[in-house]
Amino acid sequence: MLEISALRGGYGALEVLRGIDLSLQPGEIVALLGSNGAGKSTLNNTVCGLFPAFSGRISFDGTDITRAKQTAIVAAGLIQVPEGEEPVAAARRHAFGRRAADARHRPRPDGRAAPADPG
């Protein structure tokens, strides 16, 4: 489901992730543990497209998302759940947001185009 291979990344010229390999299968529950500054958030943000990978490969459901925009990664179903938030509530909000975005781009029954997205 989520495959990370030889991932390198960080901030500007500072390399924080040095050759990360990780494979997650459907139904697995995994905890990423480490001290402050170990790269947990950097890994999460790189996988979600918030930070660019320096090198390596990230694939989700068989699709290479290494260079994908964060919006495309979210549309594929990979989302972050902020600390303290219920995962089910976050997933519902994500699904609702996708349905609303799809509706904004769907033609109206009378054939007219839907209004432009103000965001």
N, C-alpha and C positions, 0 to 999 in steps of 0.2 A: 504494500500500500504506500509506504513512504520509504524511499531508498536514498541514502546520502552516501556518496563515495568520494574520498580524497578531498573533502571540502576544506577550503582555506578562505578566511575572511577576517574582517576587522573594521577599523575606523581609519580612513585616510591611508597613510603609509604604515600604520601600526597593525601588524598581523596578530590576531587573537586566536583564531581557529587555525589549527595546523594539521590538516589531514584527517578530518573527522570522517569516520565510517559508521553508519547506523542503518539498521533495517528494522522496520516496524510492520507487523502484519495486522490485518483486520482483527479486531477484538482484543488486541494486546493493550495492557495498561502499563505505561512506562513512566518512571520518575527520573528526571535529570537533576542530579545533586552535585553540589560543588560549593566551594567557598566564594565569598565576594570576589568579583574580578576574574573568575575562572572561565567565563565565556558562555554561561547559560543563556543569558538574554541575547548575546550576540548571535548564538546559534539559532535561537528562536526567530529573531528578527531577520536573519539571513534566509532561513527556510521560508519565511512568509513574504519575502520580497521587499522588506523595508530597507535592508542593507544589501548592496551588491556582493556577490561571491567573488573572491579574487580568482579562484579556480575550483575545479571539482565539478560534481554533478549532483543535482537534487531532482528526484522524480516522485510524482504523486499519482497514484492509480495508473502507472505505466507511462505517464506523460512527463517529458523533461520540462521542469519549471525553473531551472537554474537562472535563466535570464528573463523570466516572465515578470510582468508588472504585478504589483500587489493586488490590483483589482481582478486580474485574471486568476490569480491564485485563490482569492476568496470565492470567485465565481465557480471554481473547480471544487469547492467545498472544504478547503483547508483554512481554518480560522483560528485566531488566538482567543483564549478566554482569560480576561484579566483576573489577577489575584483577587479572591474574595467574591467573585461572581459565580453563580450557579452555571455549570456547563450546559444543562438542558435549556435554561433561559437564554443563554447566549446563542445556542443553536437555533432556537425558535426565532429570535430576533433576526438572525442571519437569513433564515428561510423566508421570513416575512419581507425583509428588505429585498431579497431576490425576486419575490413575486411582485412587489411594488415596482421594482425597476423594469421587470418584464412587461408589466401592464402599461408603463409610461411609453414603451416603444412599440406597443401593439396598435395597429390602426383601430379606429373607432368603428362601431357597427355601421355607421352611415358612410364609411369609406374615407372620412377625413383623417388626416394625420393627427396623432396624439400631440398635445402641447409639448414644447421643448422642455427638457429637464432644467430647472432653474439652478441646480447645483453645479 
